[in-house]
Amino acid sequence: MALALPAAAQTGGTTVGEVIVTAQKRSENVQRVPEAVTVVSSQFINQLHATDLADIGAYVPGLQVTSGGTPGQTTLSLRGIYPQATNATVSTYVDDIPVGGSSLYGNTNSFALDLLPYDVSSIEVLSGPQGTLYGASSLGGLLKYELTQPSLHTLHEDIGGDIVGVENAGTIGGGVRASISGPIIQDQLGFVASYALENTPGYIDDVQTGTKDDNAVTQQGARLGLLWTPTDKLRVELNAIYQRVDANGLDEVALDPNTLRPLTGEMQDNSYVAQPFHKQITLLSDRTTYDFGFADLTSVTSYEDSNLKQVTDTTRVFGPLVTAVGGPDPTLAPEDQRIRLQKYTEEVRLTSKPGTSFEWLIGGFVTYEHTSLFQVVPLENANGSPITPFTSAALGGVPVYSPLAILTIPSIYREYAGFGDVTFHVTPQFDLQGGLRYSYNDQNYDQVTAGSLEAPENAGGHSSQGVVTFSFSPSYKITPDVNAYARIASGYQPGGPNVALPGVPPTVAADTLTSYEVGLKTQFFDHRGTFNIDGFYDTWNNIQVTALSPSEISYVANGGQAKSEGVEATGSLVPIPGLTVSGTFDYTYAVFTGSVPSIGAVDGSPLPQTPRYSGSLQANYRHALINDWSYQVGGGLRLQGARYSAVNYTSLFYREPAYGALDLDASVQNDHYTIRLYVKNVTDARTYDSYGAALSALTGTPPQVSGILIQPRTIGLAIDGKF
């Protein structure tokens, strides 16, 4: 399923160009891959001026990008498989590097990698479980950033900048970017170095603190890469990547929990304390490939160091309770969460050469991950100072002091896996492909608690688990341009040791998903058009869900089953030279197939954040202008169906409205310069990506709802040069 802008749109040509992907850890035409793969090109990213995944999510069938209020506070789901606990259901890769933690204590479900997509050649989205080749936490699918390659032959220098204005913002934003790539030793050693900075102005005002433009965000990205090919058999790729997000606050609006209308204004929040978010990540990698003639041996080594700091205003959750038992009014409660992940991985695989009747791949994978989770809820006076400790008569003489709670959980996750994949070309038209993977993980963690709400405790736990995943895909080439396939595949989320609490199971088992898929990939009109369609039926078993202990502390448990079934389609057409029209559509029906009391689900409850219908339309036209200059105009309409914020029969269940948003762009360019004008959300639709709420500890009801607003109308001018 090739999305975004095919080669025809990029060159003003007359056919849809070939799209090469590495979904199966081989380079191959996306139309020949027997599974649903969507490719978002770098040109489409540039035309949208996409700065995070939320900008492109609606253009990818089946992909739901649920924002927590800033880039980097992002939950990904595919085909309705939305995470119900702390682990992710969509795995994220940069080239061949797995990014993000695997343990239950890294909260990876809420903090997907959200690269500032400069120096990215494409983004591949693989729908359906990828457990055989990609392992843990890919039961919904996989999102892969493909980086640009250093040049071994000629020097390339790129530089650009933009200015941007957002509706209701008090300031102008913008950014700068630059990259250089070229040979150090001609045809043998090349390099690439890049840097990008983007400032998005804030447009939400906090009426409680009086802060204007409270949600401004700065994103930075840098990369240094080397490519060494000393012989025609050896290839060494080294990369160092740095990304940073600094947000002053969230894109949230305070809503009435009964009417879901703004409490104070449609672009206003009322948080008692600032809610900054900071995340930085460093990735180091080495991908070395040696050609043995009969096969390629590839070694991929990586190190990830990520740091996350987040403040959440929980004043309305805990403050009224502390006030009611004798504390000050108001009592502020800014929850501080910090997560650090240090992750080492090694994958070695041997891949046979293409072109024979029997192709194979065999490999092994090892990871070592150390995650440190720290959470503290201080109790503060209105001026930000700690409250004075007091003894509460209402609680029978129990002392109340700041902090209310402290939680520290360091954990270690080790995984060892072996995998294999074979393709048998039975006839020139008929292929059989199958794969198998065995993964074994061993985990340890410590749990340290303190505070006036938590009794001081130092506990820990251990678990070990083995999981088998598989895939099987027959495909048949009906004609050279029409390929039909079927696919059965599985994926899993790793379990782990549970929090040490009375009445809580000591471990959480892995949950698993099996997918059944059929599809058709076609090209027609002498390669001027493509149309791809697939249907799927997924069964999700032993789902990891959140639950509450007798002491009202959350933990992870296994419970319930769900199914997701639907249809996805995408197509592109070049009706006249230079004009490309594209579209996507998906229908997803994702529900629980039994009751899960801990989260309020019953048989037929919809899985959260899953629209029944969604789709997009795009058009792009390019034509010669004068001399070596050409012009381009384009637009995209993203359509999102209604979703639900949580499962049925809970007090946090809200229907999130359907919406449509229009994006436009126009540019003039030649071989060296591009001048682009772009507009996101042209009609300035004021609607919400998601709703979030928390229950008051005093009343047990949500005092208000936080609506994450989609970015209002945004107008920008970008100028880029290539030399």
N, C-alpha and C positions, 0 to 999 in steps of 0.2 A: 504494500500500500504506500505508494510514493506521493508524498504531499508536498506542499510549499511550491516552489517555482522550478519546474523542470528546465532542462537546458535550453529548450526553445525560447522560453521567456527571457532567459538571461542573454541570449545572443540575437534575438529577433528572428530566430529560425522558423522552420515550418514543421518540425517534428518534435515529439516529446523525447528528450535525450535519455540515455541509459543512466540509471542510478545504481551505484555500487555501494554495497553495505558489507559489514563484517559481523552480522548478527549471529552466524554460526561459526565464528572464529576463523572464517575463510573470507576472502574477498570474492564477491559474486553479485550478479545482477539481482536486484530486489525482486524482479518479476519471477525469478526462478527459486526463490526461497519458499519452502512449503510451510509458511506460517505468516501471520499478519505482522508486517513491519511498516512503520511510518517514518519517513525521513523529512526533517525540517532543514532546509538548506540555509547556508550562511546569508545568501542574498535575501531570502524571506525574512530572516532575523534582522538584517540591516534595514530593509524597507519598513518593517514595523517599528524600528528602533526599539526592539525588545531588550529590556534590561533585567528581566527575571522570567521564570517559567510561567507566571500568571499571564504574561502577555501572549504566550503561544499556546497555552493549554487548550483553549476552546477550539483551536484549529486542528487538533489531533483527535481522531475518533476514539472514544472510549476513555480518554485521559481526563481525569479530574484533578485540577490543581487547587487545593483548598488553602487559602491564605490565612495565616494567623495574625496578619496585620503589618508585616514587613517582608522584604526578600529574606529568605533563609528561615523564616517561620512558616514552613510549607509542609503540607501533607499531600502525598501523591497516592492516587488509586487508579487502577485500570479495570475496566469491565465490572465496576461496582464492588470490587474487593477492597473495601475501605477498612483500615486497621481498627480493631476494637479494643486494643490494649496499647502497650508501649512500643512494640516492634513495628517496623515498616513492612508493607506488603509489596512495595515496588523497590527493587534494588537499583542503585545508581552507580554508574561506572564513568571513569574518565579514561578513554582509550581502553586498555585492558586492566585498569586499576579499580578494584571495588572500594567504594567510599562509604564511610559511615559504620557505626558499630553494629554488633550482632547480639549483644546481651540485652536482658530485660531492663537494664538500668541506665541506658543511654538516651531514652526517649527519642529514638530515631524516627518514630512515627510522625513527630511534629517538626522536625528540623532537617528536611531533605536538602541535599546539596543544590544550591541555586546560584550557579555561576553567572557572573556578569559575562555575557557570551561574546566577548571580543577574543579573537584568536581561536575561535571555534569554527571548524569547517562544516559541521553538520551535527544534528542531534538525531539519534536513532531511538525510536520507541518500539519495543517489542511487546506485543499484547499477548497475554496468556502466560502460564507458568514457564519459567526458564531454569528449573532446578537442576537439569542435567548438565548444562554447560556453565551455568553461572552460580549455582549453589543457593545459599541461605537467603531468605527474605525476598525471593523473586517469585512468589506464588501468584501474584497478580500480573507481573511482567517486569520489564526492565527499561530504564532510561539511560542512554549512553551518550556522553559528549565525545565527539571525535575532534581532536585538535589538528590544526594546520601543521604541515610538515616543513622542516627547515629545507632551504634550497641548497643544492650542491653545485649549482651551475652559474646562476646569476644573482646579483645583488638586488633585493627588493626593499624599498623603504615606503612605509605607509604612515601618514599622519592625518589627524582629523580632530574635529571639535564640533560642539553643538551648543545651542542655547534652547531652553525649553521653558514654557509657561504652563501652569496648571490652574484650572478654574478654582477661584477662592484662595489661591496662594498669595501671600504677601510679598514674595520675592521671586526672582527669576532663577532657574536652575540651569544646569548644563554640565558639559564634561569635555575631557580631552582624551586622546588615545594616540598611541604611536607604536610602530613595530618595525623591526629591521631583520632581514634574513638574507643569508648569502653564504658563499663558500669561504672557509678558512684555508683548506687545501682543495684545490679545484677537483671536482668530481669525486672527492673522498670524504671530506669533513665539512659539514655545514652547521650553521647555527641559526637560532631565532631568538629574539628578545622583544618583549612587548610589555606595555603598561597601559592601563585604562583607568580613568576616574570619572565617576558619574554622580552628580548631585541632583536629587529630586526634591523640589521644594515641598514643604509641608502645607497642608490645606485644611487640617482639622484644628479647631480652636478648643481649648479646655476651659470651660466656664468656671470650673471649681478652683483651679489654680490661677486663672487669668493668662495662661500661656497661649500665645498666638502661633499658628503654623507648627503645631506640636509634633507632627509626624514626619518631619524632614529626615531624609536618609542619604547617606553617602556610601557608595560602593567603590571598591578598588580591586584591581586585579593585575598581577604581574606574572611573567613567565620567562624562563630561560631554558632553551632546549638545544641539544646537540644531536646530530645524526652523523655516524661514522660508518663508512663502507670501505674498509681497507682492501677487501677483495670482493669478487662478485659472489662469494658464498657467505660472507659475514656482514651482518647489519646490526649496529648498536644504536639505540635511541635512549637518550637521557633527558629527563625533564624535571624542572623544579617549578612548582606552581604556588602562587600565594593569592589568596582571596580574602577580602575583609568587608564586612557590613557593619555600619554604625548608624543606628536609627534612634532618634530622640524619643519617639513614641509610636503609637499604633494608628493604623488607618481605621479607627473604630468610632462609631457614633452610638451614644447612649440611647436605648430604645425602651419604651414602656413594655413590660413583659406581657401585658394583656392585649394591647392594640398593635404592638410592634411599630409604633410611630415614634419619631424622635422626641425625647423628653424636653430638650431645650432648643434644638435647631438641627437642620438636616446636615450640617457640617460641623457639629459640636459634640464634644465628649464632656464628661464631668468626673474624671478620675481625681482622687484626693492626692495622689502622689504621681510623680513622673514614672513612665514605664519604658525606660531605655532598653535597647537590645543591641548586643555586640556579638559578632561571631567572626572568627578568623580561622583559616585553615591553610596548612602547608602540606603539599604533596611532593614527595620525591620518588622518582621511578626510574627503573632501568629495564628496557625491553630489548633483549638480545636474541637474534635469530641466526641460525647457521644452517646452510643448505647442504645436506648430505647426499643430494642427488635423488635418492628414492623418497626422501621426506625432509621436512623442515623441523628443526628442533628450536623451540622458543622458550626462553626463560623470562618471566616477568616478576621483578622484585619491586616492592613499594613500601613506603613509610608515610603514614599520615599523622599529623599532629593538629588537632582542632580544639579550639577553646570557645566556649559559649558563656555569655553572661546575660541574664534576663531578669528584669524586675516586673512583677505583676502586682497590681493594686488589689489586694484582698481585704481592703478596709470594710466593704459592705458584707463580706463573709464573716469576719471575726470581730470587727469593731463593735457592733451593737451588742454582741454577747458580753464582751469585756465591760462595756459601759453598764449593762444591766446588772452585773454582779459587783459593781462598785468602782469601776475604772473611769477615767476621764471621758468627757464627751466633747469632740469625737476622739476615738482611739484609732489611730492610723495603723495599717498593717501591710507594709510593702514587702511582699515575698520576694526573696532573692534566690535565684537558682543559678548554679554554675556547673557546667559539665565539661570535662576534659577527656578527650579520647586520644590514645597513642596506639597506633595499629601498624603491625608489620605483616606483610603477606609475601608469599612466594608461590608462583605457579610455573610448572614445567610441563610442556606438552610436545608431542611428536605428531606431526600432521603429514599425511601422505600427499603426494603430488596429484593435482587434478588431471583429468583426461584419461583415466583408466576406468575399467568397469567396476572396480571395487576401491572406494576411497574410505579412509579411516583416520581417526584421531584418538589419541590416548594421552592421559595426563594425570597430574597430581597437584594438590593445592594444600597449603598450610597457612594458617593465620594465628597471630598472637595479638590480643587486644587487652589493653588496660584502660578501664573507664573509671573516672572519679566523678561521682554525683554528690553535690552539696546543695542543700536547701535550708533556708532559715526564714522564719517569720517573726521579725521584730515587732514590738508594740511601741508606738510612738505617740507623743503629744502632737498637737497641731503644729508646733514649731519644729518638729522633727527630732526632738530629744527623746530618749527612752522614758517610758512612764515610770513613775515611782512605784516600787513594789508595794503591794497591799495584801492584807488577809481578807478574803471575801466571806462575810457572814452568810451571804446567800448560798455559798457552796460549802457551808459547814466548817469554816475556818481554813479552807484550802488557800495556800499562798498563790498569788498571781503576779507574774513579773515578766520582763522582757529578756530574752525572746520567748515567744509562745511555743515555738518548736524549732529544733535543729535536727537535721537528718544528714548523715554522711554515709555514703555507700561506695567504697572502692570495690571493683570487681575485675576478675580476669576471665577471659574467654579464649579458649584454644580450640582450633578445629583442624582436622586432617581429613582429606577427601581424595578419592580416586575416581576418575571418570573416563568414559570412552564413548565414541560415536562412530557409526559406520553408515555408508551409503552404497547401496548395490544398484548399479545401473542395469536392470534386468534386460531391457531393450532400449533402443534409442529414445523411446517415448516414455517408458515406465521405470520409475525409481522407487526403491524402498530404503527408508532411512530409520535408524533406531539408535537410542543412546541409553546409558545407564550410569548412575553415580551413587557412590556410598559416602556419606559424610558422618563423621564422629566428632562430637564436641565434648569438652570437659571444662567445667566452670566452677569458680570459687568466688565468694563475696563475703564482705564484712558489713555489719550494720551497727552504726553508733547513733543513738538518739539522746536528746536532752531537751530541756525547756520546761516551762510551767505546764504545758499540755501533755508532754511526753515524759514518761519515767525514764531516768538515765539507764541505758542498757548498751551492752556490747555483745552482739551475737553474730552469727554467720551461717553460711550454708554451702553446699556442694551438690553438683549434679553432673551426670554424664549420660549422653544419649547418642544413638546411631539412627540414621534416617536413610532410606533408599528412595531415589527419584528416578524417573524414566521418561522416555519419549519414543514415539513411533509415528512415522509419517510416510505413507505411500503418496506418490504424486504421478500424474499422467499428463504428458504434453499432447493435448488434443490436436493442436496445430503448432507451428513454430511460435505463434503469438498468443496462444491460449493454453493456460496451465491450470489443471484442477488438482486439488490435494485434500487430504484428510490428515488430522493430527490428534493424537492422544498424548498428553503430557502431564507431569505432576510437579508440584513445588511445595515448599514448606517454610514455616517460620520456626527457628530454633526456640526451644523452651529454656528452662534454667532453674536455678534455686530460687525459691520464693522468699518473701520477707518473713522474718522470724516473729510470728505472732501466734498467740493461743488460738486454736481452732482453724488455722490456715494450713493447707497442704504444703509440705516442705518443698515440693518441686512442681514445676509447670511442664507439661509434655509439649512436644512440637505439635503444631497443627498442620494439616496437609490439605492440598487442593488438587483435584484431578479435572482436567479440561478435555472436552471433546469438541473438535472444531473441523469444519469443512469450508473450503474456500475456492474461489475462482479468480485468476489473475489474467487479464486480457490486454492486448494492444490491438488497435484497429485503425482504419483509414490510413494505411501506409505509415503507421507509427505516429499519426497525428493525434491519437487519443489513447487513453488508458482507462480501464474500469476494473476495479478490484472489489470483491465482496466476500465476506465470510460470515458464517453463523457459528455460534458457540454455546455450549452448555457446560457450566462449571459446578462442581460439588465441593463444598468447603466443610471439612470435618474437624471436630475437636477444637473449635475456635478458641483462641486466647481472648478472654474478655476481662474487664475489670469487675471487681467485687468488693464488698465492704465487710470487714471483720466485725466481730461483736463489739469492739471498741471504736467502730466507725472509722477505721483506717483502711485505705484502699490497698488491694493486692491484685495479682493476676491469677486467673483460674482458667481451666478448660471447661467449655460447656457449649452445647448446641451445635447445630449444623445450619448451613445456608446454601442457597443455589443462586447462580447468576446465569441468565440466558439472554441471547440477543443477536443482533445483526449489525455489522459495520460495513460501510461502503465508502469508497472514495474514487474520484475520477478526475481526469484532466483532458482538455481538448484544445487543439490549436486550429481554430476554424479558418483563420487567415494568417499569413505571415506576421509574426510579431505579437499576436494576441493569444494569450493563454487564459482559459477559464477553468477553474478547479472548484471542487466541492467535496464535502464530507458529510456523512450522516451516520448516526448510531442510535440504536434502540437497545436499552438495557433494562431487564427486569430482574432485580436482585433483592431477594427476601430471605429471612430466616425460615427454616423448615421445621422448626420446633421451638419450644419455649426456652428462654434463658432468663430466669428470674432475676439474676444479679444486675442485669442491665434493662430489665423491663420488657424484653422482647417476647412476643408470642408467635405462633405459627402464622406466617404471612406478613410479619413486620418488615418494612423496607429497610435495607441497609442504608446507613446515613450517607449523605453527600453524594447521592447517585441519581442524576436526572434520568427519567424514563426516555426522553428524547433530547438529542442535541445535534448540532451540525454547524456547518460553515459554508460560505460561498466566497470565492475570490476571483478577481479578474485583474489582468496585468497586460499592458500594451506598451510596446517599445518600437520606436521608428526613428529613422534618420532625420536630423534637423538641418544642419548646415556644416559644411566641411567635414571634420571628423567628429562632430558633436551629434548626439542623439538625445531623445527625450523618452521618458517613461512615466506612465501614470498607472496607478493601481488602487485597489480597494479590497477590503475584506469585511464580511459581515459574520460575526460570531453569535451563535444562538445557543442559549443554555436553558434547559427545561427546569421545572420546579424540582427542588430537592428537600430533604428533611435533615434537620440539624442533629437529631438523635433518633433512637428507636421509639416505637409507639409506647404509650402508657408510662412515660416518665414526665416529670415536671419540666424537663429541659427539651421537650419535643416541640419544634417549631417548623412550619412550612416555609422554606425559603423560595421567594418568587422566581418565576422564569424571567428571562430578560434577553434583549438583543443589544449589541453594540457594534457600531460601524467605525472602521479604521480606513483612512485614506492616505495616500502618499503620491508625490510627484517629484521627478528629478530630471536634471540634464547632466550629461556626462560625456566624457571622451576617454581616451586611453589613460589619462593622468588625473582627471578631476571629476568629482561627483558633487553636485549641489542638490540637496534633498529637502523638501518640505513635507512634514508628516503631521497627521492629526489622529490621535487616538480618542475613541469614544466621541465621535463627531457630534452626536445629538446630546451629549452631556447627560446620559442616562444615570439617574441617581438610584442605584439599586445595590444590593448587598451580595457579596461573594459567599458569606457564611454568617451564621448567628452563633454566639457563644454565651453561656450563662453559668453561674455557679450558685449553689444554694446557700442561703443565710444560715449560719450555725445557730442563730436564735429562733428563726421562724420556720426553717426548713423549706422555704420557698425562694425563688430567684428574685432579688430586689430590682434587678433590671437586666436587660439583654444588651450585649455588645454586638453591633452589626458591623462587620468588616466591609467597608464601602469599596466598590470597584473604583479604580482611579478615574476622577472626573475628566472632562474634556482637557486634553493635553495637546499643545501646539508646539512644534519644534522645528528648528532649521539646523541642518547638519552639512558640513563641508568636509570632504575627505580628498586627500591627494595620494597618488601612487607613483613612485619614481623608481 
